[in-house]
Amino acid sequence: MDEYADALLKLHRAAWPTRTSEQRDVELQNRFVDGLRVLELQEYLRLQHADLGFDKTVNKARRYMEIKNDLKPKKASVRFASAEREPTVNVITPSTVNLQPIMNCLQDIKGGWTK
């Protein structure tokens, strides 16, 4: 963003050297805001800080992006202790779960199909 603002300032001074500082400030501010890629930032600067000059607008934009980047959630990293699973993980055995009600239900469904 700083490079963009510096380049814009240099180009404007070279193209219109006879402009007054007030004219230059307003035009630079408008061109700076129009050229920003972040639409939320453009809207924020136009609605909240339209009365600021070029330098203060650049500072507000810089601060906005710093805060926005600080608010992004950090990606959590996950580490696995080992790549191999123990054989008892995700295994249902008759000793851990009473399967009789499920077996009775399946037998009833099977009996209904045969009729």
C-alpha positions as CSV (number, residue, x, y, z in Angstrom):
1,M,0.0,0.0,0.0
2,D,2.9,2.4,0.8
3,E,4.5,1.7,-2.6
4,Y,1.2,2.4,-4.3
5,A,0.8,5.7,-2.5
6,D,4.4,6.8,-3.2
7,A,4.1,5.9,-6.9
8,L,0.8,7.7,-7.1
9,L,2.3,10.8,-5.5
10,K,5.4,10.8,-7.8
11,L,3.3,10.3,-10.9
12,H,0.9,13.1,-10.0
13,R,3.7,15.5,-9.3
14,A,5.3,14.7,-12.7
15,A,2.0,14.9,-14.6
16,W,0.6,18.0,-13.0
17,P,3.4,20.1,-11.5
18,T,1.4,23.3,-11.5
19,R,-1.4,22.1,-9.3
20,T,-1.8,23.7,-5.9
21,S,-1.3,21.6,-2.8
22,E,-5.1,21.6,-2.1
23,Q,-5.9,20.4,-5.6
24,R,-3.2,17.8,-5.5
25,D,-4.3,16.6,-2.1
26,V,-8.0,16.1,-3.1
27,E,-7.1,14.4,-6.4
28,L,-4.5,12.1,-4.8
29,Q,-6.9,11.1,-2.1
30,N,-9.6,10.2,-4.6
31,R,-7.3,8.3,-6.9
32,F,-5.8,6.5,-3.9
33,V,-9.1,5.3,-2.7
34,D,-10.3,4.4,-6.2
35,G,-7.3,2.3,-6.8
36,L,-7.5,0.1,-3.7
37,R,-8.3,-3.6,-4.2
38,V,-10.1,-4.1,-0.9
39,L,-13.7,-2.9,-1.5
40,E,-14.4,-2.8,2.2
41,L,-11.5,-0.4,2.7
42,Q,-12.7,1.8,-0.1
43,E,-16.1,2.0,1.4
44,Y,-14.7,2.7,4.9
45,L,-12.5,5.5,3.6
46,R,-15.2,7.1,1.5
47,L,-17.8,7.0,4.3
48,Q,-15.8,7.6,7.4
49,H,-12.8,9.7,6.3
50,A,-13.8,11.6,3.1
51,D,-12.7,14.9,4.7
52,L,-9.1,13.8,5.4
53,G,-6.2,14.7,3.1
54,F,-4.1,12.2,1.1
55,D,-1.5,11.6,3.8
56,K,-4.0,11.0,6.6
57,T,-6.1,8.8,4.3
58,V,-3.1,6.6,3.6
59,N,-2.4,6.3,7.3
60,K,-6.0,5.4,8.0
61,A,-5.9,2.7,5.2
62,R,-2.6,1.3,6.6
63,R,-4.1,1.1,10.1
64,Y,-7.3,-0.5,8.8
65,M,-5.3,-3.3,7.1
66,E,-3.1,-3.8,10.2
67,I,-6.1,-4.3,12.3
68,K,-7.8,-6.5,9.8
69,N,-4.8,-8.7,9.5
70,D,-4.5,-9.0,13.3
71,L,-8.1,-10.2,13.6
72,K,-7.7,-13.1,11.2
73,P,-7.9,-16.4,13.1
74,K,-4.7,-18.3,13.2
75,K,-4.7,-21.8,11.7
76,A,-4.5,-24.5,14.2
77,S,-1.8,-27.1,13.7
78,V,-2.6,-30.7,14.4
79,R,0.1,-33.2,15.3
80,F,-0.4,-36.9,15.4
81,A,1.5,-39.0,17.9
82,S,1.9,-41.9,15.5
83,A,0.7,-42.8,12.1
84,E,-0.4,-46.3,13.0
85,R,-3.7,-46.9,14.8
86,E,-4.2,-49.4,17.5
87,P,-6.3,-52.4,16.3
88,T,-9.0,-51.8,18.9
89,V,-9.8,-48.3,17.7
90,N,-13.2,-48.0,16.0
91,V,-14.0,-51.6,16.6
92,I,-17.3,-52.7,18.1
93,T,-17.2,-56.0,19.9
94,P,-20.0,-57.8,21.6
95,S,-18.2,-57.3,24.9
96,T,-18.4,-53.5,24.6
97,V,-21.9,-53.1,23.2
98,N,-25.1,-55.1,23.6
99,L,-26.0,-56.0,20.0
100,Q,-29.1,-58.1,20.9
101,P,-31.7,-55.3,20.3
102,I,-30.1,-54.5,16.9
103,M,-30.1,-58.2,16.0
104,N,-33.8,-58.6,17.0
105,C,-34.7,-55.6,14.9
106,L,-32.9,-57.0,11.8
107,Q,-34.6,-60.3,12.3
108,D,-38.0,-58.6,12.3
109,I,-37.1,-56.7,9.1
110,K,-35.9,-59.9,7.5
111,G,-39.1,-61.7,8.5
112,G,-41.2,-59.0,7.0
113,W,-39.5,-59.4,3.6
114,T,-39.9,-63.1,3.4
115,K,-43.7,-62.8,3.9
